[in-house]
Amino acid sequence: MQRARLVNKIMNKGEWACQAFLKLLQTDEAIQKTYPELENILEDEQYELKSQPTGLCLIINNKTFVSGKPRRGTDKDAESLGKVFTWLGFRVLMCKDQTKDQMERALKCFASQCDLSQLQEVQVQEWTGSRFTELLEAPQHGDAFICYLLSHGGKGVVFGVDRKPLPIKQITRIFMATPQSPLTAKPKVFLIQACQGDQIHPKVVSDDPMVLL
């Protein structure tokens, strides 16, 4: 039980902390004798990201809902994501103001290899360096896939602009590996910027840099 708690704490600190912990273990002679496979664990667990572009980054940006005020700042967030992931080598695409069914359809489209006409049907736009514009060329999957959802949400779900919930588990299930999937054996990262309940999260104030990891 103590070992499980230790591993959970280290994993919650992020990739940097995990790698530092593994390197520390490799300096212990007793551990090296018991677990010789630690010698290559870092190399074995790394994905190769060699494609150009590195992969696709899909942003679902839900701003205007059927009721309530528009989500302030979400367009700015999408633009910032476009800049960051372009800098990281990704081709950045966006679907805006999607209903629950439209979100699911767009995700299924990216889980496979849709052609340009199908992507235009789900109103995909592309980040061109300064703004999102009409998609003119069908994207190809690279070595990684990022999905960033900006929306309202509830516990375990993300809302479409029709206020209908799409479960997060269902989102990730769409991308389960299959022999036909272009993303099989490739890293897939899902980032959710949506409330997951109605309670206010208390702020954290600390001078400890490790809190940021």
Protein Blocks (a to p, Z undefined) as FASTA:
>chain_A
ZZmmmmmmmmmnojklmmmmmmmmmmpmklmmmmmmlmmmmmmmpccdfbccfbdcdddd
dfbdfbdcddehklmmmmmmmmmmmmnopacdddehiafklmmmmmmmmmmccdfklmmm
nopacdehjaccddfbdcdddfbdcddddddddehiacdfkopacdfklmmmmmpccfkl
mkgoiacdddddddfbjbdcdddddfbfklmZZ
